[in-house]
Amino acid sequence: MPRRRLALALAALAALPLAHAGWLHAKAQLAQVLLERAWRQAQHDGGQPRPWPWADTTPVARLRVARLGVDRIVLAGDSGRTLAFGPGWAPGSARPGEHGVVLISAHRDTHFSFLRELAPGDRIALDGVRGSRRYRVSDAAVVDSRDGAASTPAGADGLVLVTCYPFDAIVPGGPLRYVVSAVAEEDASDLPSTVAEPPRHPRAAAIAAR
């Protein structure tokens, strides 16, 4: 009998991480439903509706990748609390839908898990409350956050998507980031007209081996 109780206790402890992961995914999906409602209201009246009464953020954009069937509501701010519910826009970057470099981040195992599937030439649509922009993926790289933030050329007009790396890491956190860069459609004449295979990143092995 004691052995059986011990086995049940161990099984329960082993299931805790899975239950926690399942809760995170369920919360992320439910949040997108509420955010969709708030986003439609923001588009309708140009305001900043909160998706739920105690929310400390509001929807500022909609990000879509047609080839992958991706459709995400983007929130204002990029704190850990905000990223638990959806992709977050960095307020220090250009506002979605306007000219400049827009920086958006999200978790690798929920809203930005699709970044690994993006390839040069992929089209990304970003609709802001007051305007829309279209981008084409130009590059993807693994960078070490300890070396500083991903650099963007001054005066550039583009979109930067950031998530943690590796995608299949068991332990969350770590210094590596997967950064996807995209340029505005009008500046993408030299990019492939057809989507290539998702890029390989020789730098990833070198950085991970540090």
C-alpha positions, -999 to +999 in steps of 0.1 A: +000+000+000+027+025+009+044+018-025+012+024-043+007+057-026+042+067-034+038+058-070+006+079-072+023+108-056+052+106-080+028+104-110+010+135-097+043+154-094+053+143-129+020+156-143+024+191-127+046+205-155+023+192-182-007+206-164+010+240-161+019+239-198-017+231-207-030+259-186-006+284-203-018+273-238-055+274-227-050+309-213-033+321-244-061+309-266-089+323-245-071+356-243-071+358-281-109+355-282-113+384-258-086+404-276-104+399-309-135+415-294-115+445-280-096+448-313-129+452-333-140+479-309-107+497-313-110+497-350-146+509-348-141+539-326-103+544-325-102+541-287-082+519-264-106+493-250-094+469-224-100+432-233-111+425-197-118+449-168-085+444-149-063+444-180-034+469-180-029+467-218-049+472-249-048+458-285-028+479-309-025+457-340-033+426-359-005+405-373-012+379-401+008+355-422-015+340-448+007+312-459+009+298-424-027+306-413-014+329-386-036+356-371-026+373-338-038+403-319-009+424-307-009+441-273+007+473-261+038+467-240+062+438-238+063+429-201+061+393-190+025+398-179+015+411-213+033+384-232+013+358-212-018+368-233-004+376-267+024+392-287+036+426-273+046+457-291+076+475-278+065+512-272+100+524-280+096+513-316+074+527-343+037+523-338+021+495-358+007+507-391+031+537-393+065+542-408+096+532-390+108+499-374+081+481-354+093+456-328+070+428-316+079+400-293+061+369-280+067+335-264+083+308-285+059+280-273+026+299-279+020+330-301+054+331-319+060+293-323+054+299-360+085+320-364+106+289-371+084+283-402+090+318-417+112+320-447+127+347-469+099+362-491+071+353-468+045+381-466+034+396-432+004+419-428+004+443-399-028+463-393-027+491-368-056+511-354-049+540-378-031+523-407-018+491-423+015+480-436+027+450-456+061+434-452+083+407-467+106+385-446+142+394-454+163+376-428+163+355-396+191+350-371+199+336-337+214+363-315+227+364-279+208+390-258+239+396-237+255+412-268+228+438-268+195+443-286+191+434-323+202+464-343+181+480-370+194+506-395+184+542-386+155+555-407+146+520-419+110+510-425+105+474-413+092+449-388+112+429-363+098+398-346+116+384-316+112+352-295+133+331-272+155+303-286+158+273-290+121+266-298+122+232-281+140+242-250+128+224-219+139+251-194+124+286-201+146+317-203+181+318-215+200+345-234+194+334-270+168+351-292+154+342-326+150+374-346+130+377-378+135+408-399+111+420-426+111+450-449+082+471-462+068+457-495+078+488-514+114+481-504+114+444-510+120+443-548+152+423-544+137+396-522+125+362-537+091+364-553+084+328-541+088+316-506+121+297-500+127+269-475+129+281-438+165+294-434+192+274-417+212+292-391+248+281-387+253+308-360+228+290-338+252+261-331+281+284-325+262+306-301+246+277-282+280+261-278+294+291-259 
